[in-house]
């Protein structure tokens, strides 16, 4: 299924004459920022800074050219029709907020053009223009005029704005006495009561308690029903799928994917999980121990540690998915298999194989071994592989580590690997806790059908 914005790219010659009313028209947009990171030794005194300014301009320009440049937006072209709802997703630093500030005119582009028809309400930095010594009433009047309303229009909507913000009791107090939530509620209320044609929202819906947040979302939904255009920047992918007609995935300032929200979000999640998996594998390679000393990482993250007599030795550990592919990112319903390769240095008949799963903060989530499960291992040869098949992992969102061990029934350790493998579980569920057990709901003896 194609999207409105995709259609506009396929036929860029279309415009008002084609019958499509584009309220946001962006062509070849680029914006970069110069990074001026200084090393510790490069900080100067006032005297040395003044002397530096006396250097020839050529020398100063050469120094500036050595600074890095961040390309926040790269040659971006898109058209958004009137009444469309578009969600921008992407990792931190991908250019989403820069895009909004270019659309609102806060930033000037290095190249390209931005055309926006109609009044824009930008929910980006709520209350950014408020003067702390002015009262809420005075700031409201000033902000309304800055949003393009006449003084009379602001006065006509004054009571409604204050009532929505729930600030009737303090509207004549200086805003420096407001809490951060009150401050943002006033900014939000002003913005959404200015009859905007285009609404830009950047992660600002957490502006109060749950009741007020619900009211904010309902107001945005109301504006959508009135045919207003919505551009939403958020890390809440569920909101993009629920509210938006199309999703745009920005990566390093460029459009990586765009179209139907479910498709784009799935592609983005896959990209994030693969990146996370590569980081975990790289961390494993760096942390595999060369000695038997135990180590604990910072912030409660367990580093790989090892101890035991090595009479029976673990030579490698693999964590694979149901298809047998080694992976480090799972979902609650996924199956998993632990493969433990071993070699023996002397004949041993008393061998127990165990596994344990710990959350990132050290909480023991699950542990078992062949003795607990009443499984008898065959006599081990000089080398081989022991596997534990897990039909359904059942863990909820979080970071975890896997312990593996070979030991005697009395606990004598042949080879114990603490946090041999790090892995993550990613879940879209709103369930709370650590595990997601298999379950079934019944009412009056009748099985309730799952609506999902």
N, C-alpha and C positions, 0 to 999 in steps of 0.2 A: 504494500500500500504506500503510494507516494504522499509527500506532504506538500503543503502550500509553498513553503520556502524552496523545496526541491523543484517544484514546477517552475518557480521564478528563475532558478538557475538554468533550467533546461531551455527556457525561452526568455533570455534577458532583454530581448527587444520589446517585450510586452511592457506596457505602462498604463497610464490612465486611459489611453485610447483603446486598450484591450478589454476594458470592463473590469479589470482588477484594480482595486483601490489600495495602493501600498502606502502605509503610513510611516514606515521606516525603510529607507532606501540607502544602502551602504555599498560603496564601490571602491575597491582597491585600498582599503583602510589599513594603515600600518602605524604602529607606535612603539618606540623603543625608549629605554631609560639607561643612562650611563651609571654603572656601578663605580663607586669611589671608595672601595674598601681599603683601609690603611692597615699596614702591619703595625705591631706594637712599637717598633723602633722608628716609625715614620711620624709619630705625633710631634708637634712642634710647639715651641713657646711663641708668645706674641712677637718677640723680637725676630725669631727665625722666620716666622710667617711673613713679617714685613720685608725682611731681606729677600725672601723668595719672590715677592712681587716685583723686586727690582731686576730680576733676571730678564734676559731678552725674551720677547714674546714667543720666539721660535722654540726656545728651551721649554717654556711652559706648555706649549701646544704638544710637543713631543711627549711630555709627561702625561698629558691628558689622554693622548692616543693609546697609552699603555693601559688605561683603565678598561675594565670589561664593559660590554654592552648587553643588556637584556632586551630581547625582542619580544615584547609583551603581546603584540598583535602583528600578524604578517599577512599583508595583501588579502584582506578579508572582504568578500563580496557577498551580500545577502539582501533579500527583500522580504519584508514581513507585511502581509495584508492586514487591512483593518479587521479587528475582531479576533485575530488569531492569538493563541496562547502558546508561547515558546519557552521551553526550559533549557537553560545553559548549564551543562554539567562539565566536570573536569577536575583534575587534582589542583591543589593549592599551587598558585603560580602559573596556571595555564592561560591566564589572560581574561578571565570572566569579569572580574570587577573593573579592570581597565576598559573592557568593552563598554560596560554600562556608563563609565565616566566619560568616554568618548561620545556616546549617544546623547548624554545630558549636557555636553559642552564643558564639563569640568576640566577635561584634558583636551588639548589641541592635537590633532593627528599630525604625524610627520609627513604623511602623504595620503591621498585618497579623500573621499568626501562622505559626509553623513547628512542625510536629509530626513527630518522628522516633521510630520504634519500634525498640527494640533498641540494641545496643552499636555505637558509631560509632568507626571508626579513621580518623583524619584525617591523610593524608600531605600536609600543607601546608607546614609549616616544621619539617622533621625535626630533632629534638633541641633545639627551642626552649626546653624547660623544663629542660634539663640544667644542673647546677651545675658550673662549670669545675674547682672544687677537689675535687669528689667523684670517686671512681673510677668506672670503667665499671660495675662490679658494683653500686655504691651507686645510681648513676643509673638503672640498669636496674630495680632493685627499686622505686625511687620511681616511675618512669614506668609500670611495670606496674600499680601500685596506682592511679595517676591515670587509667589506662585502664579501671578498673573491676574489675581482678582482685584476688583476695584474696592475702595474702602467701604462703599455701601454694601457690596456683595459679602465682604467679610463680616460686617455687622449683622447682616441678615442670617448668616450661618453660624454666628458666634455661639449661641446657646447649644446648638446641635453638636458643634465641635467639642465644646467643653463637656457636655453630657456624655458623648461617646468616650472621651478620654477619662471620664470618671474623676474630674478634678474640680468639681464645683466648689468645694470647701477651701481650696488653696489657689484658685486662679488669680487672686490679687496679691499673692506672695511672690517675692523674688524667686526666680527659678533656681538660683544657687542653693535654695533651701529644699529643693525637690530631690527625691531619691532618683537613682538612675532609671528605674522603671517608670516613674512619673514623667521624667524628662522625655523619654522615648515615646510614651503614650501620647503626649501632646504633639510631638512631631508627626507621629503616624496619623493621628486624627486630622491634623491640618492638611496633610498631603492627600488623604483619600476623600476629603470633602471639597476639593477644588474643581470638580467636574473634569478629571483628566481624560484625555483621549488615549494616552499611552501610560501604562503603569509599569514602572521598573522596580523590581523587588530583589534585594540582595541580602539574604540571610537575616532578616530583621523581624521575624514573626514572634520571637521569644521576648516580647516586650511587656510581660506581666505574668499574672498567675494564669492557670489553665483556663479559667472562665474568660479572661480578656483575650487570650490567644485565640480561643474559639470564635470570639466576636470579630477579631481581625480577619480570620480566615473567611468568615461568612461575608464580611464587607467586600473582600476581594472577589469572592464568588458572585456577589451581587453586581459588581462592576463588570465582571465577565458576561453576566446575563444581559447587561445593558449594551453589549457589543464593544466594550473597551478592549484595547490591545494590551496583552500582558506579556512581559519578558521577565522570567523568573530565574534568578541565579541561586542555586542551593546545592548542598551536599545531601539533602533529603531526597533520595531517588524516588521514594514512594509518592512524594508530593508532585514530582514531575510527571509521573505516570498518571496520577489522579487528576491533575489540573490542566495538563498541557496537550495541545494538538500535535505538537512535534517537539523533539529534543535535538539539541545541537551539542555535540561533544567537542570541546576545545582542548587541544593538546599543544603546548608550547606555542600558543598564539595562532594556531591554524585549526581549521575544521577537520577533525579526524573522521567524524561520522555524523550524519544527520538524517532525520526521518521519523518514522513511527516510534513513539517513546519506548515501547517494550523492546523493540529491536536494538535501538541505540543503547539503552541501559544495559541490556544483556552483553553487548559487545564491550561496553565500558567496564562492567564487572569482571568479565573474562580477562581484560587487559590488566586490571588492578591485581587480580588473583595471580596471574602469571608473574607479574613484577614482584609480588610478595614472595612467591615461591622461589624465584631466583635469589632474592635476598637471604632467605632461610638457608638455601643450599650453600651459598657463599659463606655464610656464618658458620655452618657445620664444618666446612673444609678448614676454616681458620681455627676452630675450637677443638678439633680432634686431639686428644691428649697424647703427649709423648711420655708421660710418667704416670704413676699410680696415685698422685696427689689429688685430693678432692678440692674443687673450687666452686665458689658461688659468685655469680655475676651481680652487677649493680641492679638496683631497683627490683630485686627479687627474681630476676631471670636466671635460671640455672644454666651454668656452663657445663660442657661435657667433662665428666670426671670418671676415673676408673680405678678399681682396686680388685684384688683377688690373687690367688696362688698361681693362676695360669696353667694349671695341670690340664684343664680343658679351656681353650681360649676362643673367644669370639673374634673372628677375623673381619666380619663386616655385618652391617645391619641395613636392611632396606625396608621402607614403608611404601607400599604400592596400593593403587586403587583396585576396584573390582575387576578391571580389565588387565591388571598386571603392570600398569604403567607407574613408575615412581613419581610421586607427587608430594607436595607439602601443604596444599590447601584443599580442604574437604568441606562437605556440607553435611548437615545432621543425618540425612537419610542414606549417605554413602556407605558402602562397604569398604573394608580395608584389610590388608594382609601384612603381617610383620614377618619378614624373612631374616633369620639369624644364621649366618654361615659360621661354622666352627671348625676347629682342628684340635686333636687330642695329642698330648705329649707323653701320656702314659695311659694304660688301660683303666677305664673307670666305668663301673656298673651303676653307681649311685649318682645319677645326674638328674637334676630338676631344672626345667627351663621356665623363667618367669618374665612377665612384662608388667609395667606400671605406667599410668598416665597421670601427669601432674599439670595443673593450671599454671599460668605464668607467675602467679604470686606464691607458688609452692604448695597449694592445696592438693592433697592426694585425691584424685577423682575416681580412679579405678586401679585395682591391682589383682593379679591372679598368677597362678603357675600350674604346671602340669600335675603337681601333687594335690593342690586344692581342687582342681577339676577332675581328679582321679583318672588321669591319663598316664599310661606307662610308656615311656620312651623305649624304643628298641635299643639294643646294645650299639653304642656309637662306634663307628669306624674311625679311621685316622682323620677323616674330614667329611663334611656333609652340610645339610641345610635343615633347620627346624623352622616350621611355619605355624603361625597362629592366624586363623581366618576369623575376622570380625564381620558378621553379616550386616550389621547396621551400627555405625559409630554412635549415633544418638547424642552427640555433644552439641551444645549451643555455642553461639558466637564467642570467640576468644582465642588466646594463644596458649599452646600446650607443649609439653615435652614428653618423650617416651623413654622410659628406663627399660633395659633388657639385662637379664642375668642368667648365668649358669651356676648352680650351686648344689650342694648335697641336701638331703632331706633335713638334716639338722641345722641348715643355714650356713654352713661353711662355704665361703665364696670361692668359686673357681675363677670367675671373671664377671665383674659387675660394671656396667656402663650406666652412669647417671646422666640423664638428659642426652642420650645417644643421638636422638633426632628431635628437632623442633618442628612443629607444624601448627597450622591455623585452621580454625573452623569458621566459615562464613555463613551466616543465616539471615534470611529476610524475616524470620518469625519474630513476633513480639512476646514470645514465651520468656519467662524469667528463670534465672538459675544457671545451672551448669549442664544438665542433661535433659534430653527430650525423650521420655519413655514412650514405647508403643502403647497406644491407648484407644479406648472406644467409649462413646457416650451413649447412655440409654435413658429413655423416659418411659415410665410405666411398662418396663420390660421390652420396649421396642427400640431397636438400634436407630440412633439419630444419624441421618446422612450428613456428611461433610459438605458444606456449600462451596468450599474452595476448589 
